[in-house]
Amino acid sequence: MASPRVLLKTAAFSVVVPGTVAGLIPMLLARRDQLAFPVPAGVARATGIGSLLAGILLYLHTAWRFSEHEGTPSPTDEPEELVTSGVYSYVRNPMYVAVLLCLGGQALLYRSVLVAWWAAGCWLGFHNRVLEYEEPHLAAKHGEVYERYRERVPRWVPRRP
């Protein structure tokens, strides 16, 4: 069970970082957007809500997995142990996938081209961070355990273990 201190730090980080990236910025972009996706409003709404809810639930699951190991989603407060259970047994970067699902859902809900471009830019940023920092860091920290995990679990697109 996660300590109250870890849960509080997780909540604070989640409000500030993913809350800004996947909440505040898309809302502000959508208000300024002059273009709209040529998708029927009902389809965009239903698909957008589904994607947004899936992203929120996935993020909560990943944050909980980190807190079970006394870590938070913050890169400066990661768990000491490599987290490979739960959704992490299907995909190596589910926290980023969760944020992208939220962004895609909002692009559809708002029918906003700007939010879709923001989502694409975020994915590129996430991908570069994973390649340039996270994977080398985890390989150095966890060695062979991480290498075996990386061989068995895909980076972005989930699959059954």
C-alpha positions as CSV (number, residue, x, y, z in Angstrom):
1,M,0.0,0.0,0.0
2,A,1.3,3.4,-0.9
3,S,2.1,5.9,1.8
4,P,-0.1,9.1,2.1
5,R,3.1,11.1,1.4
6,V,3.6,9.3,-1.9
7,L,-0.1,9.6,-2.9
8,L,0.0,13.4,-2.1
9,K,3.1,13.9,-4.2
10,T,1.6,11.8,-7.0
11,A,-1.6,13.9,-6.9
12,A,0.3,17.2,-7.0
13,F,2.5,16.1,-9.9
14,S,-0.5,14.8,-11.8
15,V,-2.4,18.1,-11.5
16,V,0.6,20.2,-12.4
17,V,2.2,18.3,-15.3
18,P,-0.3,16.0,-17.0
19,G,-3.0,18.4,-16.0
20,T,-1.3,21.2,-17.9
21,V,-0.1,19.2,-20.9
22,A,-3.3,17.2,-21.3
23,G,-5.9,19.6,-19.8
24,L,-5.1,23.3,-19.7
25,I,-3.2,23.6,-22.9
26,P,-5.7,21.7,-25.1
27,M,-8.5,23.8,-23.7
28,L,-6.7,27.0,-24.5
29,L,-5.7,25.8,-28.0
30,A,-9.3,24.7,-28.7
31,R,-10.6,28.2,-27.8
32,R,-8.3,29.8,-30.4
33,D,-8.8,27.2,-33.1
34,Q,-10.5,28.5,-36.2
35,L,-10.5,25.1,-37.9
36,A,-12.6,22.1,-37.1
37,F,-12.3,18.4,-37.9
38,P,-14.7,17.4,-40.6
39,V,-16.2,14.7,-38.3
40,P,-19.8,14.6,-37.3
41,A,-20.3,16.1,-33.8
42,G,-21.9,13.0,-32.4
43,V,-19.1,10.7,-33.6
44,A,-16.4,13.1,-32.4
45,R,-18.1,13.4,-29.0
46,A,-18.6,9.7,-28.4
47,T,-15.1,8.8,-29.7
48,G,-13.5,11.7,-27.8
49,I,-15.2,10.8,-24.5
50,G,-14.1,7.2,-24.9
51,S,-10.5,8.1,-25.6
52,L,-10.4,10.7,-22.8
53,L,-11.9,8.3,-20.2
54,A,-9.5,5.5,-21.3
55,G,-6.6,7.9,-21.0
56,I,-7.6,9.1,-17.5
57,L,-8.1,5.5,-16.3
58,L,-4.8,4.3,-17.8
59,Y,-3.0,7.2,-16.2
60,L,-4.5,6.5,-12.8
61,H,-3.5,2.9,-13.1
62,T,0.1,3.7,-14.0
63,A,0.4,6.3,-11.2
64,W,-1.0,3.7,-8.8
65,R,1.6,1.1,-9.9
66,F,4.4,3.6,-9.3
67,S,3.0,4.5,-5.8
68,E,2.9,0.8,-4.9
69,H,6.6,0.9,-5.3
70,E,6.9,4.2,-3.3
71,G,7.6,6.3,-6.4
72,T,5.7,8.9,-8.3
73,P,5.2,9.7,-12.0
74,S,7.7,12.6,-11.5
75,P,11.1,11.8,-13.3
76,T,12.8,13.1,-10.1
77,D,10.9,10.7,-7.8
78,E,10.7,7.4,-9.7
79,P,10.4,4.0,-8.0
80,E,13.6,2.3,-7.1
81,E,12.3,-1.0,-8.5
82,L,11.5,-1.4,-12.2
83,V,7.7,-1.5,-12.5
84,T,6.7,-4.3,-14.9
85,S,3.3,-5.4,-13.6
86,G,-0.2,-4.4,-14.6
87,V,-0.4,-2.6,-17.8
88,Y,3.4,-2.3,-17.8
89,S,3.5,-6.0,-18.8
90,Y,1.8,-5.0,-22.1
91,V,3.6,-1.7,-23.0
92,R,6.7,0.0,-21.6
93,N,5.4,3.6,-21.7
94,P,1.7,3.5,-20.7
95,M,1.8,6.8,-18.8
96,Y,2.7,8.6,-22.1
97,V,0.1,6.5,-23.9
98,A,-2.5,7.7,-21.4
99,V,-1.6,11.3,-21.9
100,L,-1.8,10.8,-25.7
101,L,-5.2,9.2,-25.3
102,C,-6.4,12.2,-23.3
103,L,-5.0,14.6,-26.0
104,G,-6.6,12.6,-28.8
105,G,-9.9,12.5,-27.0
106,Q,-9.8,16.3,-26.5
107,A,-8.9,16.9,-30.1
108,L,-12.0,15.0,-31.1
109,L,-14.2,16.5,-28.4
110,Y,-13.2,20.0,-29.4
111,R,-13.0,18.9,-33.0
112,S,-9.8,20.9,-32.9
113,V,-7.0,20.7,-35.4
114,L,-4.7,22.7,-33.1
115,V,-5.2,20.2,-30.3
116,A,-4.4,17.4,-32.7
117,W,-1.2,19.1,-33.7
118,W,-0.4,19.6,-30.0
119,A,-0.9,15.8,-29.5
120,A,1.4,15.0,-32.4
121,G,4.1,17.4,-31.0
122,C,3.7,15.8,-27.5
123,W,4.2,12.3,-29.0
124,L,7.4,13.4,-30.8
125,G,8.6,15.0,-27.5
126,F,7.7,11.8,-25.5
127,H,9.4,9.6,-28.1
128,N,12.6,11.6,-28.1
129,R,12.6,11.7,-24.2
130,V,12.2,7.9,-24.1
131,L,15.0,7.3,-26.6
132,E,17.4,9.9,-25.4
133,Y,16.9,9.8,-21.6
134,E,14.6,7.2,-20.2
135,E,15.8,4.0,-21.9
136,P,19.5,4.7,-21.3
137,H,18.7,5.7,-17.7
138,L,16.7,2.6,-17.0
139,A,19.3,0.4,-18.7
140,A,22.0,1.9,-16.5
141,K,20.0,1.7,-13.4
142,H,18.4,-1.8,-13.8
143,G,20.9,-3.5,-16.2
144,E,19.9,-7.0,-17.4
145,V,16.5,-6.8,-15.8
146,Y,15.6,-3.8,-18.0
147,E,17.1,-5.4,-21.1
148,R,15.0,-8.5,-20.7
149,Y,11.9,-6.3,-20.1
150,R,12.7,-4.3,-23.2
151,E,13.0,-7.4,-25.3
152,R,9.7,-8.8,-24.2
153,V,7.5,-5.6,-24.0
154,P,6.9,-3.1,-26.8
155,R,7.6,0.6,-26.4
156,W,4.3,2.1,-27.6
157,V,1.8,-0.3,-29.0
158,P,0.5,-2.7,-26.4
159,R,0.5,-6.5,-27.0
160,R,-0.2,-9.5,-24.9
161,P,2.9,-10.8,-23.0
